[in-house]
């Protein structure tokens, strides 16, 4: 067991000594254990507990880690520790004594307007994209993010496996954007955007960039990315001397924004979900 896991397990055990519950220790191996593919969406998929909690509306990953560190999370009757994994279809997971229930997968396409945050909790009480869909759909979370000043297609779900597939760079699922950039964007700049730039958190580049039109003081472009760095489009253009005036995401993989208007949403069809799981490829 990793040192940090043992440390937090011990802390949780001390805090809950009176309860008589033992810290949870996941077996290192199990004879005949099956390894479930990310793409087998009908099979149970184990995730770290903080990810499961975040997907069920308990805050950010860090906030959920703090819940675990405080000994408030149980798995199969034992106090959980950082590093524990689980699956709601096979494990009994509780927070403050309340059991989490596995719910039916929900997949939503939303036109996120400007001014809305892609987060499940905001201490400042600002508008959230998840507030635009009925609460009766359950605890949903955004797949990836669009910054507050950007708009367009945002997928909401409670399916952690699909979220991982669409956001992890190794699968290279394309996201398409319509960009209005200040000034005249030359073909030399387009070539540089395709070539890429080293940003503070890694290397970023566009898979494709095409100029769609010119205004008097701005340029309209279509841009395709396969990674999801924070404010990646804006930072790439800024590095090349252009401010992004408007940013609209029009597609995630095979799913298009279509005729949705700002604030409108719809359920994804079963074929669309299957196509999202099949989108992209694994890069070696």
KOLTOR-445088 format. One record per residue: x, y, z of N, C-alpha, C in turn; residue in one letter. Coordinates in nm, 2 decimals. Layout:
   neast  nnorth     nup  caeast  canorth    caup   ceast  cnorth     cup  r
       X       Y       Z       X        Y       Z       X       Y       Z  A
...
***
This chain:
   neast  nnorth     nup  caeast  canorth    caup   ceast  cnorth     cup  r
    0.09   -0.12    0.00    0.00     0.00    0.00    0.09    0.12    0.00  X
    0.06    0.22   -0.09    0.14     0.35   -0.09    0.14    0.41    0.05  X
    0.25    0.49    0.07    0.27     0.55    0.20    0.15    0.65    0.23  X
    0.11    0.73    0.13    0.01     0.83    0.16   -0.12    0.76    0.19  X
   -0.15    0.64    0.13   -0.27     0.57    0.15   -0.27    0.52    0.29  X
   -0.16    0.46    0.34   -0.15     0.41    0.47   -0.17    0.52    0.58  X
   -0.11    0.64    0.55   -0.12     0.75    0.64   -0.26    0.79    0.66  X
   -0.33    0.81    0.55   -0.47     0.86    0.56   -0.56    0.75    0.61  X
   -0.53    0.62    0.58   -0.61     0.51    0.64   -0.59    0.52    0.79  X
   -0.47    0.54    0.84   -0.45     0.55    0.99   -0.52    0.66    1.05  X
   -0.52    0.78    0.98   -0.59     0.90    1.03   -0.74    0.87    1.04  X
   -0.80    0.80    0.94   -0.94     0.77    0.94   -0.97    0.67    1.04  X
   -0.88    0.58    1.07   -0.91     0.48    1.17   -0.91    0.54    1.31  X
   -0.82    0.64    1.33   -0.82     0.70    1.46   -0.95    0.78    1.48  X
   -0.99    0.85    1.38   -1.11     0.94    1.39   -1.24    0.85    1.41  X
   -1.24    0.73    1.36   -1.36     0.65    1.37   -1.33    0.52    1.46  X
   -1.24    0.54    1.56   -1.21     0.43    1.65   -1.34    0.38    1.72  X
   -1.42    0.48    1.76   -1.54     0.44    1.84   -1.64    0.37    1.76  X
   -1.64    0.39    1.63   -1.74     0.33    1.54   -1.72    0.18    1.53  X
   -1.59    0.13    1.55   -1.56    -0.01    1.54   -1.54   -0.05    1.39  X
   -1.54    0.05    1.30   -1.53     0.01    1.16   -1.38    0.02    1.12  X
   -1.33   -0.08    1.04   -1.19    -0.09    1.01   -1.17   -0.01    0.87  X
   -1.05    0.05    0.86   -1.03     0.11    0.73   -1.03    0.01    0.62  X
   -1.08    0.06    0.50   -1.09    -0.03    0.38   -0.96   -0.05    0.32  X
   -0.92   -0.18    0.30   -0.80    -0.21    0.22   -0.84   -0.30    0.11  X
   -0.81   -0.25   -0.01   -0.85    -0.32   -0.13   -0.75   -0.43   -0.16  X
   -0.79   -0.55   -0.19   -0.70    -0.66   -0.22   -0.60   -0.62   -0.33  X
   -0.47   -0.66   -0.32   -0.38    -0.64   -0.42   -0.40   -0.72   -0.55  X
   -0.46   -0.84   -0.53   -0.49    -0.92   -0.64   -0.61   -1.01   -0.61  X
   -0.67   -1.06   -0.71   -0.79    -1.15   -0.68   -0.79   -1.25   -0.79  X
   -0.79   -1.38   -0.76   -0.79    -1.49   -0.86   -0.91   -1.48   -0.94  X
   -0.88   -1.48   -1.08   -1.00    -1.48   -1.17   -1.06   -1.34   -1.19  X
   -0.99   -1.23   -1.13   -1.05    -1.10   -1.15   -1.05   -1.06   -1.30  X
   -1.16   -1.00   -1.34   -1.17    -0.96   -1.48   -1.13   -0.82   -1.49  X
   -1.07   -0.78   -1.60   -1.03    -0.65   -1.63   -1.13   -0.59   -1.73  X
   -1.20   -0.49   -1.69   -1.30    -0.44   -1.77   -1.25   -0.33   -1.87  X
   -1.28   -0.34   -1.99   -1.24    -0.24   -2.09   -1.32   -0.11   -2.08  X
   -1.25    0.00   -2.10   -1.32     0.13   -2.10   -1.43    0.14   -2.20  X
   -1.42    0.06   -2.31   -1.51     0.07   -2.41   -1.63   -0.03   -2.39  X
   -1.62   -0.12   -2.29   -1.73    -0.21   -2.26   -1.82   -0.14   -2.16  X
   -1.91   -0.06   -2.21   -1.99     0.03   -2.12   -2.09   -0.05   -2.04  X
   -2.11   -0.17   -2.08   -2.21    -0.25   -2.00   -2.14   -0.33   -1.89  X
   -2.01   -0.33   -1.88   -1.94    -0.39   -1.77   -1.91   -0.29   -1.66  X
   -1.89   -0.34   -1.54   -1.86    -0.25   -1.43   -1.72   -0.18   -1.45  X
   -1.71   -0.06   -1.42   -1.58     0.01   -1.44   -1.54    0.07   -1.30  X
   -1.42    0.04   -1.25   -1.38     0.09   -1.13   -1.32    0.23   -1.15  X
   -1.35    0.32   -1.06   -1.29     0.45   -1.06   -1.24    0.49   -0.92  X
   -1.15    0.58   -0.91   -1.11     0.63   -0.77   -1.23    0.69   -0.71  X
   -1.24    0.67   -0.57   -1.36     0.72   -0.50   -1.38    0.87   -0.52  X
   -1.28    0.95   -0.52   -1.30     1.09   -0.54   -1.36    1.13   -0.67  X
   -1.34    1.05   -0.77   -1.40     1.07   -0.90   -1.55    1.03   -0.90  X
   -1.58    0.92   -0.83   -1.72     0.88   -0.81   -1.80    0.99   -0.74  X
   -1.74    1.04   -0.63   -1.80     1.14   -0.55   -1.83    1.27   -0.63  X
   -1.72    1.31   -0.70   -1.74     1.43   -0.78   -1.85    1.41   -0.88  X
   -1.86    1.30   -0.94   -1.96     1.27   -1.04   -2.10    1.27   -0.98  X
   -2.11    1.25   -0.85   -2.24     1.25   -0.78   -2.27    1.38   -0.71  X
   -2.19    1.49   -0.75   -2.23     1.62   -0.70   -2.17    1.66   -0.56  X
   -2.06    1.59   -0.52   -2.00     1.62   -0.39   -1.89    1.72   -0.40  X
   -1.87    1.79   -0.51   -1.77     1.90   -0.52   -1.66    1.86   -0.62  X
   -1.55    1.94   -0.62   -1.44     1.91   -0.70   -1.37    1.78   -0.66  X
   -1.27    1.74   -0.74   -1.19     1.62   -0.70   -1.12    1.65   -0.57  X
   -1.07    1.77   -0.55   -0.99     1.80   -0.43   -1.08    1.80   -0.31  X
   -1.20    1.86   -0.33   -1.30     1.86   -0.22   -1.34    1.72   -0.18  X
   -1.35    1.63   -0.28   -1.39     1.49   -0.25   -1.28    1.42   -0.18  X
   -1.15    1.45   -0.22   -1.04     1.39   -0.15   -1.04    1.43    0.00  X
   -1.08    1.55    0.03   -1.09     1.60    0.17   -1.19    1.52    0.24  X
   -1.30    1.49    0.18   -1.41     1.41    0.24   -1.35    1.27    0.28  X
   -1.27    1.21    0.19   -1.21     1.08    0.22   -1.11    1.09    0.33  X
   -1.03    1.20    0.33   -0.92     1.22    0.43   -0.99    1.24    0.57  X
   -1.11    1.30    0.57   -1.18     1.32    0.70   -1.25    1.20    0.75  X
   -1.24    1.09    0.67   -1.30     0.96    0.72   -1.45    0.96    0.70  X
   -1.51    1.04    0.62   -1.65     1.05    0.60   -1.70    0.96    0.49  X
   -1.61    0.89    0.43   -1.66     0.80    0.31   -1.63    0.66    0.35  X
   -1.73    0.57    0.33   -1.71     0.43    0.35   -1.73    0.35    0.22  X
   -1.66    0.24    0.22   -1.68     0.15    0.10   -1.70    0.01    0.16  X
   -1.81   -0.06    0.13   -1.84    -0.19    0.18   -1.82   -0.20    0.34  X
   -1.87   -0.10    0.41   -1.87    -0.10    0.55   -1.74   -0.06    0.62  X
   -1.64   -0.02    0.54   -1.51     0.02    0.60   -1.48    0.16    0.56  X
   -1.40    0.23    0.65   -1.36     0.37    0.62   -1.27    0.36    0.50  X
   -1.30    0.45    0.40   -1.22     0.45    0.28   -1.09    0.53    0.30  X
   -0.99    0.51    0.21   -0.87     0.58    0.21   -0.84    0.63    0.07  X
   -0.76    0.73    0.06   -0.72     0.78   -0.07   -0.65    0.67   -0.15  X
   -0.69    0.65   -0.27   -0.63     0.54   -0.35   -0.73    0.43   -0.37  X
   -0.83    0.43   -0.29   -0.94     0.32   -0.30   -1.01    0.34   -0.43  X
   -1.05    0.23   -0.49   -1.14     0.24   -0.61   -1.27    0.16   -0.58  X
   -1.37    0.19   -0.67   -1.49     0.12   -0.65   -1.58    0.13   -0.77  X
   -1.69    0.07   -0.76   -1.79     0.07   -0.87   -1.93    0.06   -0.80  X
   -2.02    0.15   -0.83   -2.15     0.16   -0.76   -2.24    0.04   -0.78  X
   -2.21   -0.04   -0.89   -2.29    -0.16   -0.92   -2.25   -0.28   -0.83  X
   -2.12   -0.27   -0.77   -2.07    -0.38   -0.70   -2.04   -0.35   -0.55  X
   -2.01   -0.22   -0.53   -1.97    -0.18   -0.39   -2.07   -0.09   -0.33  X
   -2.08   -0.10   -0.19   -2.17    -0.01   -0.12   -2.08    0.11   -0.07  X
   -2.11    0.22   -0.13   -2.03     0.35   -0.10   -2.12    0.45   -0.03  X
   -2.08    0.49    0.09   -2.16     0.59    0.17   -2.07    0.71    0.20  X
   -2.15    0.83    0.20   -2.09     0.95    0.25   -2.17    1.00    0.36  X
   -2.11    1.02    0.48   -2.18     1.06    0.60   -2.30    0.97    0.63  X
   -2.28    0.84    0.60   -2.38     0.74    0.63   -2.49    0.72    0.52  X
   -2.49    0.81    0.42   -2.59     0.80    0.31   -2.53    0.73    0.19  X
   -2.60    0.62    0.15   -2.55     0.54    0.04   -2.57    0.60   -0.09  X
   -2.47    0.60   -0.18   -2.48     0.64   -0.31   -2.54    0.53   -0.40  X
   -2.63    0.57   -0.49   -2.70     0.47   -0.57   -2.66    0.49   -0.71  X
   -2.64    0.37   -0.78   -2.61     0.37   -0.92   -2.73    0.41   -1.00  X
   -2.72    0.51   -1.08   -2.83     0.56   -1.16   -2.82    0.53   -1.31  X
   -2.93    0.54   -1.38   -2.93     0.52   -1.52   -2.85    0.62   -1.59  X
   -2.76    0.58   -1.69   -2.68     0.68   -1.76   -2.76    0.78   -1.83  X
   -2.72    0.91   -1.82   -2.79     1.02   -1.89   -2.68    1.09   -1.97  X
   -2.72    1.12   -2.09   -2.63     1.19   -2.19   -2.71    1.31   -2.25  X
   -2.66    1.43   -2.23   -2.72     1.55   -2.27   -2.63    1.64   -2.36  X
   -2.68    1.69   -2.46   -2.61     1.79   -2.54   -2.68    1.93   -2.51  X
   -2.59    2.02   -2.47   -2.64     2.15   -2.42   -2.57    2.26   -2.50  X
   -2.64    2.37   -2.54   -2.58     2.49   -2.59   -2.55    2.58   -2.47  X
   -2.42    2.58   -2.43   -2.38     2.66   -2.31   -2.37    2.81   -2.36  X
   -2.44    2.90   -2.30   -2.43     3.04   -2.33   -2.31    3.10   -2.26  X
   -2.27    3.21   -2.31   -2.16     3.29   -2.24   -2.21    3.32   -2.10  X
   -2.11    3.33   -2.00   -2.14     3.37   -1.87   -2.18    3.25   -1.77  X
   -2.17    3.13   -1.82   -2.20     3.01   -1.74   -2.08    2.93   -1.72  X
   -2.06    2.88   -1.60   -1.94     2.80   -1.56   -1.96    2.65   -1.58  X
   -1.85    2.58   -1.62   -1.86     2.44   -1.63   -1.80    2.37   -1.50  X
   -1.88    2.38   -1.40   -1.84     2.33   -1.27   -1.97    2.29   -1.20  X
   -1.96    2.19   -1.10   -2.07     2.15   -1.03   -2.09    2.23   -0.90  X
   -1.98    2.30   -0.85   -1.99     2.38   -0.73   -1.92    2.51   -0.75  X
   -1.98    2.62   -0.72   -1.91     2.75   -0.72   -1.94    2.83   -0.60  X
   -1.84    2.86   -0.52   -1.86     2.92   -0.39   -1.91    3.07   -0.40  X
   -1.90    3.13   -0.52   -1.94     3.26   -0.54   -2.09    3.27   -0.59  X
   -2.15    3.15   -0.61   -2.29     3.15   -0.65   -2.31    3.19   -0.79  X
   -2.21    3.18   -0.88   -2.23     3.22   -1.02   -2.31    3.11   -1.10  X
   -2.36    3.15   -1.22   -2.44     3.06   -1.30   -2.36    2.94   -1.35  X
   -2.42    2.83   -1.34   -2.35     2.70   -1.38   -2.43    2.64   -1.50  X
   -2.36    2.58   -1.59   -2.42     2.51   -1.71   -2.52    2.41   -1.66  X
   -2.49    2.33   -1.55   -2.57     2.22   -1.51   -2.71    2.28   -1.46  X
   -2.72    2.41   -1.43   -2.84     2.46   -1.39   -2.94    2.48   -1.50  X
   -2.89    2.46   -1.62   -2.98     2.48   -1.74   -3.06    2.36   -1.78  X
   -3.03    2.25   -1.71   -3.11     2.12   -1.73   -3.19    2.09   -1.60  X
   -3.30    2.02   -1.61   -3.38     1.99   -1.49   -3.30    1.91   -1.39  X
   -3.32    1.94   -1.26   -3.26     1.86   -1.16   -3.31    1.72   -1.15  X
   -3.43    1.70   -1.21   -3.48     1.56   -1.21   -3.40    1.46   -1.29  X
   -3.30    1.51   -1.37   -3.22     1.42   -1.45   -3.11    1.37   -1.36  X
   -3.10    1.41   -1.23   -2.99     1.36   -1.14   -2.87    1.45   -1.14  X
   -2.77    1.40   -1.08   -2.64     1.47   -1.06   -2.56    1.45   -1.19  X
   -2.56    1.55   -1.28   -2.48     1.54   -1.40   -2.35    1.63   -1.39  X
   -2.25    1.60   -1.47   -2.14     1.69   -1.47   -2.09    1.71   -1.61  X
   -2.02    1.82   -1.64   -1.98     1.85   -1.78   -1.86    1.76   -1.82  X
   -1.86    1.72   -1.95   -1.75     1.65   -2.00   -1.66    1.76   -2.06  X
   -1.54    1.77   -2.00   -1.45     1.88   -2.04   -1.51    2.01   -1.99  X
   -1.47    2.12   -2.06   -1.51     2.25   -2.02   -1.50    2.35   -2.13  X
   -1.58    2.45   -2.11   -1.57     2.57   -2.19   -1.56    2.69   -2.09  X
   -1.47    2.78   -2.11   -1.45     2.89   -2.02   -1.57    2.98   -2.02  X
   -1.58    3.06   -1.92   -1.70     3.14   -1.90   -1.74    3.23   -2.02  X
   -1.64    3.28   -2.09   -1.66     3.37   -2.20   -1.68    3.29   -2.34  X
   -1.68    3.16   -2.33   -1.70     3.08   -2.45   -1.84    3.02   -2.45  X
   -1.88    2.97   -2.56   -2.02     2.92   -2.57   -2.02    2.80   -2.67  X
   -2.13    2.73   -2.68   -2.15     2.62   -2.77   -2.17    2.49   -2.71  X
   -2.14    2.38   -2.78   -2.17     2.25   -2.74   -2.10    2.20   -2.62  X
   -2.18    2.16   -2.52   -2.12     2.10   -2.39   -2.20    1.98   -2.37  X
   -2.13    1.87   -2.34   -2.20     1.74   -2.31   -2.20    1.73   -2.16  X
   -2.32    1.69   -2.11   -2.34     1.66   -1.97   -2.37    1.51   -1.95  X
   -2.32    1.45   -1.84   -2.35     1.31   -1.82   -2.33    1.27   -1.68  X
   -2.36    1.15   -1.64   -2.32     1.09   -1.52   -2.23    0.96   -1.54  X
   -2.19    0.95   -1.67   -2.11     0.84   -1.71   -1.96    0.87   -1.71  X
   -1.89    0.83   -1.60   -1.75     0.86   -1.59   -1.66    0.80   -1.70  X
   -1.70    0.68   -1.75   -1.62     0.62   -1.85   -1.62    0.69   -1.98  X
   -1.73    0.74   -2.02   -1.74     0.82   -2.14   -1.67    0.95   -2.12  X
   -1.68    1.02   -2.01   -1.61     1.14   -1.98   -1.46    1.12   -2.00  X
   -1.40    1.01   -1.94   -1.26     0.98   -1.95   -1.22    0.96   -2.09  X
   -1.30    0.89   -2.17   -1.27     0.87   -2.31   -1.26    0.99   -2.39  X
   -1.36    1.09   -2.37   -1.37     1.21   -2.45   -1.26    1.31   -2.41  X
   -1.21    1.31   -2.29   -1.12     1.41   -2.24   -0.98    1.37   -2.23  X
   -0.95    1.24   -2.23   -0.81     1.20   -2.22   -0.74    1.22   -2.35  X
   -0.62    1.29   -2.35   -0.55     1.31   -2.48   -0.52    1.19   -2.56  X
   -0.50    1.08   -2.50   -0.45     0.96   -2.57   -0.56    0.91   -2.67  X
   -0.68    0.94   -2.65   -0.78     0.90   -2.74   -0.81    1.00   -2.86  X
   -0.76    1.12   -2.84   -0.76     1.22   -2.95   -0.90    1.24   -3.01  X
   -1.00    1.25   -2.93   -1.14     1.28   -2.98   -1.14    1.43   -3.03  X
   -1.17    1.46   -3.15   -1.17     1.60   -3.20   -1.28    1.68   -3.15  X
   -1.25    1.81   -3.12   -1.35     1.91   -3.08   -1.33    2.02   -3.18  X
   -1.44    2.07   -3.24   -1.44     2.17   -3.35   -1.49    2.30   -3.29  X
   -1.42    2.41   -3.33   -1.46     2.54   -3.28   -1.47    2.64   -3.39  X
   -1.56    2.74   -3.38   -1.57     2.85   -3.47   -1.51    2.97   -3.39  X
   -1.41    3.03   -3.45   -1.33     3.14   -3.38   -1.34    3.27   -3.46  X
   -1.37    3.38   -3.38   -1.36     3.51   -3.44   -1.24    3.58   -3.37  X
   -1.13    3.60   -3.45   -1.01     3.65   -3.40   -0.99    3.80   -3.45  X
   -0.93    3.88   -3.36   -0.91     4.02   -3.39   -0.79    4.02   -3.50  X
   -0.81    4.12   -3.59   -0.71     4.14   -3.69   -0.71    4.04   -3.81  X
   -0.62    4.05   -3.90   -0.61     3.96   -4.01   -0.52    3.84   -3.98  X
   -0.58    3.72   -3.98   -0.50     3.60   -3.95   -0.44    3.55   -4.08  X
   -0.31    3.56   -4.10   -0.25     3.52   -4.22   -0.23    3.37   -4.23  X
   -0.19    3.32   -4.35   -0.17     3.18   -4.37   -0.04    3.13   -4.29  X
    0.05    3.23   -4.27    0.17     3.19   -4.19    0.13    3.16   -4.05  X
    0.03    3.24   -3.99   -0.02     3.22   -3.86   -0.10    3.09   -3.85  X
   -0.18    3.06   -3.95   -0.25     2.93   -3.96   -0.15    2.81   -3.96  X
   -0.04    2.83   -4.03    0.06     2.72   -4.03    0.12    2.70   -3.89  X
    0.14    2.82   -3.82    0.20     2.81   -3.69    0.11    2.75   -3.59  X
   -0.02    2.77   -3.60   -0.12     2.71   -3.52   -0.12    2.56   -3.53  X
   -0.10    2.52   -3.66   -0.10     2.37   -3.69    0.03    2.31   -3.63  X
    0.14    2.39   -3.64    0.27     2.34   -3.59    0.27    2.33   -3.44  X
    0.21    2.43   -3.37    0.19     2.42   -3.23    0.29    2.51   -3.15  X
    0.26    2.52   -3.02    0.33     2.61   -2.93    0.35    2.54   -2.80  X
    0.46    2.57   -2.73    0.48     2.52   -2.59    0.42    2.62   -2.50  X
    0.32    2.57   -2.43    0.25     2.66   -2.33    0.30    2.61   -2.19  X
    0.26    2.69   -2.08    0.31     2.66   -1.95    0.28    2.52   -1.90  X
    0.17    2.46   -1.95    0.13     2.32   -1.90    0.15    2.22   -2.01  X
    0.22    2.25   -2.12    0.25     2.15   -2.22    0.24    2.20   -2.36  X
    0.26    2.10   -2.45    0.26     2.14   -2.60    0.12    2.14   -2.65  X
    0.08    2.24   -2.72   -0.05     2.25   -2.78   -0.05    2.28   -2.92  X
   -0.14    2.22   -3.00   -0.14     2.25   -3.14   -0.28    2.22   -3.20  X
   -0.32    2.28   -3.31   -0.45     2.26   -3.37   -0.43    2.14   -3.47  X
   -0.52    2.05   -3.47   -0.52     1.94   -3.57   -0.55    2.00   -3.71  X
   -0.63    2.10   -3.71   -0.67     2.16   -3.84   -0.72    2.30   -3.81  X
   -0.68    2.40   -3.90   -0.73     2.53   -3.90   -0.76    2.58   -4.04  X
   -0.88    2.64   -4.05   -0.92     2.69   -4.19   -0.98    2.83   -4.17  X
   -0.94    2.93   -4.26   -1.00     3.06   -4.26   -1.13    3.05   -4.33  X
   -1.24    3.10   -4.27   -1.37     3.09   -4.33   -1.42    3.23   -4.38  X
   -1.36    3.33   -4.34   -1.40     3.46   -4.38   -1.32    3.58   -4.32  X
   -1.34    3.70   -4.37   -1.27     3.81   -4.32   -1.37    3.93   -4.30  X
   -1.36    4.00   -4.19   -1.43     4.12   -4.16   -1.33    4.24   -4.17  X
   -1.37    4.36   -4.15   -1.28     4.47   -4.16   -1.17    4.46   -4.06  X
   -1.20    4.42   -3.94   -1.09     4.42   -3.83   -1.08    4.28   -3.77  X
   -1.13    4.17   -3.83   -1.13     4.04   -3.77   -1.13    3.93   -3.87  X
   -1.11    3.81   -3.82   -1.10     3.69   -3.91   -1.19    3.58   -3.85  X
   -1.26    3.51   -3.93   -1.34     3.40   -3.89   -1.27    3.27   -3.93  X
   -1.25    3.18   -3.83   -1.18     3.05   -3.86   -1.25    2.93   -3.80  X
   -1.22    2.82   -3.85   -1.27     2.69   -3.79   -1.15    2.62   -3.75  X
   -1.15    2.57   -3.63   -1.03     2.51   -3.56   -1.07    2.37   -3.50  X
   -0.98    2.27   -3.52   -1.01     2.14   -3.46   -0.89    2.11   -3.36  X
   -0.93    2.07   -3.24   -0.83     2.03   -3.13   -0.86    1.89   -3.09  X
   -0.76    1.82   -3.04   -0.78     1.68   -2.99   -0.74    1.68   -2.84  X
   -0.70    1.79   -2.78   -0.67     1.79   -2.64   -0.76    1.89   -2.57  X
   -0.74    1.90   -2.44   -0.83     1.99   -2.37   -0.76    2.08   -2.26  X
   -0.65    2.14   -2.30   -0.59     2.23   -2.20   -0.68    2.35   -2.17  X
   -0.66    2.40   -2.06   -0.74     2.52   -2.01   -0.72    2.64   -2.11  X
   -0.83    2.69   -2.16   -0.83     2.81   -2.25   -0.72    2.79   -2.36  X
   -0.72    2.67   -2.42   -0.62     2.63   -2.52   -0.63    2.72   -2.64  X
   -0.75    2.74   -2.70   -0.77     2.81   -2.82   -0.72    2.96   -2.80  X
   -0.77    3.02   -2.69   -0.73     3.16   -2.67   -0.58    3.18   -2.65  X
   -0.52    3.08   -2.58   -0.38     3.10   -2.55   -0.29    3.08   -2.68  X
   -0.34    2.99   -2.77   -0.27     2.97   -2.89   -0.27    3.09   -2.98  X
   -0.39    3.15   -2.99   -0.41     3.27   -3.07   -0.33    3.39   -3.01  X
   -0.33    3.40   -2.87   -0.26     3.51   -2.81   -0.11    3.49   -2.83  X
   -0.06    3.37   -2.83    0.08     3.35   -2.86    0.12    3.40   -3.00  X
    0.02    3.40   -3.09    0.05     3.44   -3.22    0.00    3.58   -3.25  X
   -0.03    3.66   -3.14   -0.06     3.80   -3.16   -0.21    3.83   -3.19  X
   -0.30    3.74   -3.17   -0.44     3.77   -3.20   -0.53    3.74   -3.07  X
   -0.62    3.83   -3.04   -0.71     3.81   -2.94   -0.84    3.75   -2.99  X
   -0.89    3.64   -2.92   -1.01     3.58   -2.96   -1.13    3.66   -2.91  X
   -1.21    3.71   -3.00   -1.33     3.79   -2.97   -1.45    3.70   -2.94  X
   -1.46    3.59   -3.01   -1.57     3.50   -2.99   -1.52    3.36   -3.01  X
   -1.57    3.26   -2.92   -1.54     3.12   -2.94   -1.66    3.04   -2.92  X
   -1.69    2.96   -3.02   -1.81     2.88   -3.02   -1.77    2.73   -3.06  X
   -1.80    2.64   -2.97   -1.77     2.50   -3.00   -1.89    2.44   -3.07  X
   -1.86    2.38   -3.19   -1.97     2.34   -3.28   -1.98    2.18   -3.28  X
   -1.88    2.11   -3.23   -1.89     1.96   -3.24   -1.79    1.90   -3.13  X
   -1.83    1.79   -3.08   -1.75     1.70   -3.00   -1.76    1.56   -3.06  X
   -1.65    1.52   -3.13   -1.65     1.39   -3.20   -1.76    1.40   -3.30  X
   -1.85    1.30   -3.31   -1.96     1.30   -3.41   -2.08    1.38   -3.37  X
   -2.09    1.43   -3.25   -2.20     1.51   -3.21   -2.19    1.65   -3.24  X
   -2.29    1.71   -3.31   -2.29     1.85   -3.36   -2.38    1.93   -3.28  X
   -2.35    2.06   -3.27   -2.44     2.16   -3.20   -2.57    2.16   -3.27  X
   -2.57    2.16   -3.40   -2.70     2.15   -3.48   -2.78    2.28   -3.46  X
   -2.91    2.26   -3.44   -3.00     2.38   -3.43   -3.03    2.42   -3.29  X
   -2.96    2.37   -3.19   -2.98     2.42   -3.06   -2.95    2.57   -3.05  X
   -3.03    2.64   -2.97   -3.00     2.78   -2.94   -2.94    2.79   -2.80  X
   -2.88    2.90   -2.77   -2.82     2.92   -2.63   -2.92    2.89   -2.52  X
   -2.88    2.80   -2.43   -2.96     2.75   -2.32   -3.04    2.63   -2.35  X
   -3.06    2.59   -2.47   -3.14     2.47   -2.51   -3.05    2.35   -2.49  X
   -3.12    2.23   -2.47   -3.06     2.11   -2.46   -3.14    2.00   -2.51  X
   -3.08    1.88   -2.54   -3.15     1.76   -2.58   -3.08    1.64   -2.53  X
   -3.15    1.53   -2.53   -3.09     1.40   -2.50   -3.01    1.35   -2.62  X
   -2.90    1.29   -2.60   -2.83     1.22   -2.71   -2.90    1.09   -2.74  X
   -2.90    1.05   -2.87   -2.95     0.92   -2.91   -2.86    0.81   -2.87  X
   -2.91    0.69   -2.87   -2.82     0.57   -2.85   -2.71    0.56   -2.95  X
   -2.74    0.58   -3.08   -2.63     0.57   -3.18   -2.53    0.68   -3.15  X
   -2.57    0.80   -3.11   -2.47     0.91   -3.08   -2.38    0.87   -2.97  X
   -2.43    0.81   -2.86   -2.35     0.76   -2.75   -2.25    0.65   -2.80  X
   -2.30    0.56   -2.88   -2.21     0.46   -2.93   -2.10    0.51   -3.02  X
   -2.13    0.61   -3.10   -2.03     0.68   -3.18   -1.93    0.75   -3.10  X
   -1.98    0.82   -2.99   -1.88     0.88   -2.90   -1.78    0.79   -2.84  X
   -1.83    0.67   -2.80   -1.74     0.57   -2.74   -1.64    0.52   -2.84  X
   -1.68    0.52   -2.97   -1.60     0.47   -3.08   -1.51    0.58   -3.14  X
   -1.53    0.71   -3.10   -1.46     0.82   -3.16   -1.31    0.82   -3.11  X
   -1.23    0.87   -3.20   -1.09     0.89   -3.16   -1.01    0.76   -3.18  X
   -0.89    0.76   -3.13   -0.80     0.64   -3.14   -0.70    0.65   -3.03  X
   -0.65    0.53   -2.99   -0.55     0.53   -2.89   -0.41    0.56   -2.95  X
   -0.34    0.65   -2.89   -0.21     0.69   -2.94   -0.10    0.61   -2.86  X
   -0.01    0.54   -2.93    0.09     0.47   -2.86    0.20    0.56   -2.81  X
***
